[in-house]
Amino acid sequence: MVIFRENTEDIYAGIEFEQGTEDNKKFLELFKANFPKAYAKIRFPNTSGIGIKPVSSEGTERLFRAAVEYAIANKRKSVTIVHKGNIQKFTEGAFRNWSYALAEREFPGQTYGWEQWERTKAAEGEKAANAEMDAAKKAGKIIIKDAIADITLQQVLTRPDEFDVLATCNLNGDYLSDALAAQVGGIGIAPGANINYVTGHAVFEATHGTAPKYANLDKVNPGSVILSGEMMLRYMGWTEAADAVITAMDRTIGQKTVTYDFARLMEGATEVKCSEFGDALIRNL
């Protein structure tokens, strides 16, 4: 699975007002004066920290466009819009709606969405809608669907074959990426990239961050950094080099020559240091 996670909006915007501060008080006074009904929904306003969750059509469309273009270029089968729109109707619900609309508007010949299926079902019946869906799949179209975030967290673990590319807001993507990393051994091997497909700028990094407590111990799994490099090579168009890295990684792990985090999960593994894993990887290139 590949996750496209919006990385500038949602809670990542960091717009918060700490409880008890002057800014918090000013914000709540303004909120109460202008939106009294909404203010009344805050159970304990005097002791509440407050956060703002912005989700824009521009940010949504940029992310979802990139997800669909990736799916088309890499011959993937589906893109799932992951959201909590059943509760957050005007943020994550809008994220869902804007994503479906973009797919129909910009990729009509390459995608087929669940919303289209619903319209056909309403107009012509379920049999006609199913026939339309089957025809789209046979034509190689990308299926655009959506799923509620909390249900998705369960289903990506129990029914992973039903998912391919996921597109979601910031916080959902944070949860999903770590949950999926656990399925392949943990965040020590999960790569990451921050990509602006409009300007072409990109930064590739390990999803686990700097992990300073492991500095100079020659212990941790370098897989996340190495595979982030593989993503960079592939993004640059150096596919032969990227494929070589993947092959070497597969061989090394297949030989059960692994760092401590994988060794504790594998029977008969040979536990090696970070540097020794790198040496083994080089031998398998």
QUIGI-V768497 format. One record per residue. RES is the residue in one letter. D_CENTER is the distance of its C-alpha to the mean C-alpha in Angstrom with 2 decimals. Layout:
<<RES	D_CENTER> <RES	D_CENTER>>
This chain:
<<M	9.00> <V	6.68> <I	2.94> <F	4.05> <R	4.06> <E	7.83> <N	9.73> <T	13.27> <E	13.73> <D	13.42> <I	14.68> <Y	13.80> <A	16.90> <G	18.92> <I	21.64> <E	23.54> <F	27.22> <E	28.54> <Q	30.97> <G	34.57> <T	34.14> <E	36.00> <D	32.87> <N	31.70> <K	35.17> <K	35.32> <F	32.00> <L	33.06> <E	36.48> <L	35.08> <F	32.71> <K	35.62> <A	37.97> <N	35.77> <F	33.75> <P	36.05> <K	34.63> <A	31.08> <Y	32.58> <A	34.45> <K	31.25> <I	30.66> <R	32.41> <F	33.51> <P	33.24> <N	35.47> <T	33.36> <S	29.83> <G	27.30> <I	25.64> <G	22.25> <I	21.20> <K	17.84> <P	17.85> <V	15.74> <S	17.43> <S	17.92> <E	17.86> <G	14.49> <T	13.02> <E	14.93> <R	14.14> <L	10.37> <F	11.08> <R	13.94> <A	12.09> <A	9.81> <V	13.18> <E	15.10> <Y	13.03> <A	13.52> <I	17.16> <A	17.83> <N	16.59> <K	18.20> <R	15.35> <K	16.44> <S	14.02> <V	11.13> <T	10.24> <I	9.96> <V	8.87> <H	11.28> <K	14.31> <G	16.64> <N	19.43> <I	20.08> <Q	18.62> <K	20.15> <F	20.44> <T	17.08> <E	14.32> <G	16.99> <A	17.58> <F	13.94> <R	14.42> <N	17.86> <W	17.26> <S	14.61> <Y	17.16> <A	19.91> <L	18.46> <A	18.01> <E	21.62> <R	22.97> <E	21.64> <F	21.01> <P	23.72> <G	24.98> <Q	21.77> <T	19.86> <Y	21.01> <G	19.46> <W	20.18> <E	21.85> <Q	24.23> <W	24.97> <E	25.82> <R	28.13> <T	29.91> <K	30.34> <A	31.91> <A	34.17> <E	35.15> <G	34.13> <E	31.56> <K	33.28> <A	32.93> <A	29.25> <N	28.62> <A	30.71> <E	28.72> <M	25.42> <D	27.15> <A	28.50> <A	25.14> <K	23.76> <K	26.99> <A	26.69> <G	23.36> <K	21.46> <I	17.69> <I	17.40> <I	15.45> <K	14.98> <D	13.53> <A	13.20> <I	13.87> <A	11.32> <D	13.89> <I	15.04> <T	11.71> <L	11.60> <Q	15.00> <Q	14.67> <V	11.94> <L	14.60> <T	17.67> <R	16.97> <P	14.32> <D	16.41> <E	15.55> <F	11.93> <D	11.02> <V	8.32> <L	5.82> <A	5.83> <T	5.91> <C	7.86> <N	7.89> <L	9.24> <N	7.48> <G	4.10> <D	6.97> <Y	8.58> <L	6.41> <S	5.88> <D	9.60> <A	10.66> <L	9.72> <A	11.30> <A	14.28> <Q	14.81> <V	15.67> <G	17.64> <G	15.61> <I	13.82> <G	16.90> <I	15.63> <A	11.87> <P	11.63> <G	9.78> <A	10.64> <N	11.26> <I	12.56> <N	14.76> <Y	15.54> <V	18.49> <T	20.36> <G	19.13> <H	18.65> <A	16.12> <V	15.88> <F	14.71> <E	14.71> <A	14.41> <T	11.64> <H	14.64> <G	16.45> <T	20.19> <A	21.36> <P	24.88> <K	26.58> <Y	26.39> <A	27.89> <N	30.85> <L	30.69> <D	29.75> <K	27.77> <V	23.99> <N	21.91> <P	21.35> <G	18.89> <S	15.78> <V	17.84> <I	19.39> <L	16.35> <S	14.90> <G	18.34> <E	18.02> <M	15.01> <M	17.30> <L	20.19> <R	18.50> <Y	17.37> <M	21.04> <G	22.29> <W	23.75> <T	22.65> <E	25.68> <A	24.95> <A	21.27> <D	22.54> <A	25.15> <V	22.75> <I	20.85> <T	24.30> <A	25.59> <M	22.72> <D	23.26> <R	26.98> <T	26.95> <I	24.84> <G	26.85> <Q	29.96> <K	28.73> <T	29.21> <V	26.50> <T	26.02> <Y	26.69> <D	23.26> <F	23.39> <A	27.17> <R	27.17> <L	25.12> <M	27.24> <E	30.89> <G	33.14> <A	30.77> <T	32.28> <E	30.75> <V	30.80> <K	30.14> <C	27.33> <S	29.86> <E	31.22> <F	27.89> <G	27.68> <D	31.23> <A	30.48> <L	27.58> <I	30.01> <R	32.59> <N	30.28> <L	29.36>>
